[in-house]
Amino acid sequence: MNAYFYLLLYFVAFANLLSPLIISTSAIQFTDNSVVGAILDCSSRVGKEERVAMEIAIQDLYESSRKNRKLNLRVKCSRGEPIQAAQAARHLMNKNHVQAILGPNSWEESSAVAEVAKQFDVPILSFSDSTPPWATTHWPFFIQASPTTTNQMKALADIIQSWQWRRVTVIYEDTNSAANNILNHLSGALKDVDVQMSRLVPLPSFATCKMLHEELEELKKENCRVFVVHAGLALATRVFEKAKEMEMMESGYVWIATDPTTSLVHSLNASVISSMQGVLGVRRYFPDTGRNFLDFYSKFERMFRGKYPEEKNHEPGISALQAYDATLAVGLAINASVKSGRKILENIEEIDFDGLNGKIQFKERKLTPTNQFQIINVIGKSSYRELGFWSVGLGFSTVNESKGVYNSSMDSLGPVIWPGGPWTTPRGWDIPTISNPLIIGVPNVSITNKFVKVEFDPSTNNYNFSGFSIQVFEKAVQNLKYPLPYKFIPFNGSYSDLVEQVRLKEFDAAVGDIAITSLRYDYVEFTHAHTESGVVMVVLIQSQSNRTWLFMKPFTNAMWLLTVFINVYNGFVIWSIEKNYCSELKGPFLNQIGTLLWLAFATLFSFHANLASMLTVRLIEPKIANIETLKSENAFIGYSKMSFVRGYLEEALHFNPNQIKNYTTPEAYAKALKSGEISAAFLEVPVAKLFVAKYCKSFTIAGPSYKVGGYGFAFPKGSVLVPEIDKALLNVFEMGTLKDLEKSLIGSEKCVDKQTDNETTRLSPQSFFVLFIFTGGTSTAALAIYFFRDRRKVYDSMAEHKGIWLLILMVLSKQRNMRNRFSRKVRDVPRDSDPNS
């Protein structure tokens, strides 16, 4: 409550203390005729219906049993002024000695009356539906005789959700009750169904035509086209008339009215109804059948026509039924006991009967909430159509029976005639136009221009926008079913500041490499992420100082031992099976052992070496494998100054804040990592992939990916464009367009590390030195065994054929001697002798 309201309460209390007419109910001498007071707005339709209904209730109560005391009704009129209502209450208590007071309808009047009644211990049954929960505690004789609006606001929220409207504008009568209670209920109900209030428009009860025109003109400029009107009948009808005059009751608009208006729609004349065509309404439901209702209806119509001939319609509304039931409850309580006001209060709290308005039972001095509401649609010249019902926890139904079929969507109630007459459901928002495009903020501080690049063109005096995120947004807009004009505006602040500008609606949206975080989600709404999500650790590639055992890297030591054992075992099995059938597997023990080992190692070293894989394994081996190593060594780490990562490092990964450094460019990361200034850099996955692609021979991604949101486009909470853009993005994903853009993005980043042919980047004999020694030694051993085996065979053969060898040697010796003798004879012949001699 505001200061004015508190001042009013103090004034009322002070006035009561000074009043010489104050008396206590304990001094009142009750007679058979008891008096009940009422404070009503006698000039309003509600006040008129309530007065007639109270008179009927008193008459019915007396006629039901002659033992009942005769109740007298004393009515005081108030036109919504709290001070006037307090004065009326004081007069009723001092002059008329009333045992209870019925009304008024507004919370402001009811609270003023309750402050007076507290001095007299007189129960007050308020008809205000916006009573705060603390009222019954502050005023012990205060009773809320009207059900709370909580369930009505839930019904309203379900209507909005069922038509998939995501934003609404609320126009309400500016009273303390509306601001402090009803709007809280409505806000909570809308939040539960993920609907946002686009704007709140408070209007004074006696708003001028100029004020109404100005407010509606502002609303007309905005995109939201769903309006909820929560105001008294007088103000609400003026709003609708002005809206029609300004062409805001046309196709595309949605207007929803609440109970203060819809409960009296039956009393409106043709001119007012004509300005409300297509309005959807929620009102409390009451059964209009049954003997009790029909009897009351007949009496009410006859009495109302006679008392107020100026009124054209004589049907009772929910206000009449509520007043009838409250009067009946007070009468029953007084008839039970009139010893004191406190006893009457206790009797009222024990009341339990089925009234015309529903179940009449008070819990903690509050009437049982209404669980069922009726949905109506204003159509025709002087009428409305009852579409169906909404029940708490059940939903919508065309019948009000407990066994009826219920649905979560209002669409099940059948077609609705909307403003302008179309049967198709309005979109609920207006598409931006060329003259009024979406204003979209684009970050100008990205760590890499691959996602967002903003360039100023002096020749055109305009900015050019490019990059992966910009391309994805443009492709999504192209997949919408309607044109969506927009204008990019560069933003030089931080990403958090950009998100804040969207929340404040300085921008209609923000497009770029904007990380989706839970904190930001509290202020804006994001589309689907268009990049991979997560934060990863980037470290230097491990330098291979000992490459001798490089060939061993694919397998662990245990794997190698198991492989050797299995192959030796397989060689043994082959030898065991084939030794009796294969002559090569027979022979001396040493020969068989050599053959067995040959079979085993021939299998072991039959694998083909993949040199490219060996090089790759060496190149991607990280210097630091996990964050535990970083923490144990108290190593320094880096992050992007423009990103949210620092908070994640401290709160989620629990790094020491003093060990965290920030950088602004990929070059700064690379320099810090190579120099050892930091041991690791934590980057968002999209940035990390580009960084590793750029420094392909120096850095690698190590450890797991820590899941956080990817990059998304930000819109104000409840933006109607979010589901539209999401659907368009899905089309971009499914058509493979996003995949093509991702390939182009990574491909555009060229590796800047120098290509070299030195020994550190190529495989050398050293890489296989041990393997060569092992295989060479094995082959040499096999060859030695072979020669040793063959030499022994030669010696054995010579011993076996000794005689033959001696004969051959004798023949050869004889032949050599004969050649020698012949040679000597030739030398002895003279040179001049006849050669033929």
Stockholm file with secondary structure:
# STOCKHOLM 1.0

chainA/1-837         MNAYFYLLLYFVAFANLLSPLIISTSAIQFTDNSVVGAILDCSSRVGKEERVAMEIAIQDLYESSRKNRKLNLRVKCSRGEPIQAAQAARHLMNKNHVQAILGPNSWEESSAVAEVAKQFDVPILSFSDSTPPWATTHWPFFIQASPTTTNQMKALADIIQSWQWRRVTVIYEDTNSAANNILNHLSGALKDVDVQMSRLVPLPSFATCKMLHEELEELKKENCRVFVVHAGLALATRVFEKAKEMEMMESGYVWIATDPTTSLVHSLNASVISSMQGVLGVRRYFPDTGRNFLDFYSKFERMFRGKYPEEKNHEPGISALQAYDATLAVGLAINASVKSGRKILENIEEIDFDGLNGKIQFKERKLTPTNQFQIINVIGKSSYRELGFWSVGLGFSTVNESKGVYNSSMDSLGPVIWPGGPWTTPRGWDIPTISNPLIIGVPNVSITNKFVKVEFDPSTNNYNFSGFSIQVFEKAVQNLKYPLPYKFIPFNGSYSDLVEQVRLKEFDAAVGDIAITSLRYDYVEFTHAHTESGVVMVVLIQSQSNRTWLFMKPFTNAMWLLTVFINVYNGFVIWSIEKNYCSELKGPFLNQIGTLLWLAFATLFSFHANLASMLTVRLIEPKIANIETLKSENAFIGYSKMSFVRGYLEEALHFNPNQIKNYTTPEAYAKALKSGEISAAFLEVPVAKLFVAKYCKSFTIAGPSYKVGGYGFAFPKGSVLVPEIDKALLNVFEMGTLKDLEKSLIGSEKCVDKQTDNETTRLSPQSFFVLFIFTGGTSTAALAIYFFRDRRKVYDSMAEHKGIWLLILMVLSKQRNMRNRFSRKVRDVPRDSDPNS
#=GR chainA/1-837 SS CCHHHHHHHHHHHHHHHHCTTCCCGGGCCCCSEEEEEEEECTTSHHHHHHHHHHHHHHHHHHHHCTTSCEEEEEEEECSSCHHHHHHHHHHHHHTSCCSEEECCSSHHHHHHHHHHHTTTTCCEEECCSCCCTTHHHHCTTEEECSCCSHHHHHHHHHHHHHTTCCEEEEEEECCHHIIIIIHHHHHHHHHHTTCEEEEEEEECTTCCHHHHHHHHHHHHHSSBCEEEEESCHHHHHHHHHHHHHTTCSSTTCEEEECHHHHTTGGGCCHHHHHTTTTCEEEEECCCCCSHHHHHHHHHHHHHHHHHCTTCSCCCCCHHHHHHHHHHHHHHHHHHHCCSCHHHHHHHHHTCEEEETTEEEEEETTEECCCCEEEEEEEETTTEEEEEEEEETTTEEESSCSTTSCCBSSGGGGCCCCCTTSCSSCCCSBCCCBTTBCEEEEEESCCSCTTTCEEEEETTTTEEEEESHHHHHHHHHHHTSSSCCCEEEEEECSCHHHHHHHHHTTSSSEEEEEEECCHHHHTTEEECCCSSCCCEEEEEEBCCCSCCTTGGGTTSCHHHHHHHHHHHHHHHHHHHHHHTTTCGGGCSSHHHHHHHHHHHHHHHHTTSCCCHHHHHHHHHTCBSCCCHHHHHHTTCCEEEETTSSHHHHHHHTSCCCGGGEEEESSHHHHHHHHHHTSCSEEEEEHHHHHHHHHHTTTTEEEEEEEECCCCEEEEEETTCTHHHHHHHHHHHHHHTTHHHHHHHHHHHTSCCCSCCCCSTTTSCCGGGGHHHHHHHHHHHHHHHHHHHHHHHHHHHHHHHHTHHHHHHHHHHHHHHHHHHHHHHHHHHHSCSSSCTTC
#=GC SS_cons         CCHHHHHHHHHHHHHHHHCTTCCCGGGCCCCSEEEEEEEECTTSHHHHHHHHHHHHHHHHHHHHCTTSCEEEEEEEECSSCHHHHHHHHHHHHHTSCCSEEECCSSHHHHHHHHHHHTTTTCCEEECCSCCCTTHHHHCTTEEECSCCSHHHHHHHHHHHHHTTCCEEEEEEECCHHIIIIIHHHHHHHHHHTTCEEEEEEEECTTCCHHHHHHHHHHHHHSSBCEEEEESCHHHHHHHHHHHHHTTCSSTTCEEEECHHHHTTGGGCCHHHHHTTTTCEEEEECCCCCSHHHHHHHHHHHHHHHHHCTTCSCCCCCHHHHHHHHHHHHHHHHHHHCCSCHHHHHHHHHTCEEEETTEEEEEETTEECCCCEEEEEEEETTTEEEEEEEEETTTEEESSCSTTSCCBSSGGGGCCCCCTTSCSSCCCSBCCCBTTBCEEEEEESCCSCTTTCEEEEETTTTEEEEESHHHHHHHHHHHTSSSCCCEEEEEECSCHHHHHHHHHTTSSSEEEEEEECCHHHHTTEEECCCSSCCCEEEEEEBCCCSCCTTGGGTTSCHHHHHHHHHHHHHHHHHHHHHHTTTCGGGCSSHHHHHHHHHHHHHHHHTTSCCCHHHHHHHHHTCBSCCCHHHHHHTTCCEEEETTSSHHHHHHHTSCCCGGGEEEESSHHHHHHHHHHTSCSEEEEEHHHHHHHHHHTTTTEEEEEEEECCCCEEEEEETTCTHHHHHHHHHHHHHHTTHHHHHHHHHHHTSCCCSCCCCSTTTSCCGGGGHHHHHHHHHHHHHHHHHHHHHHHHHHHHHHHHTHHHHHHHHHHHHHHHHHHHHHHHHHHHSCSSSCTTC
//
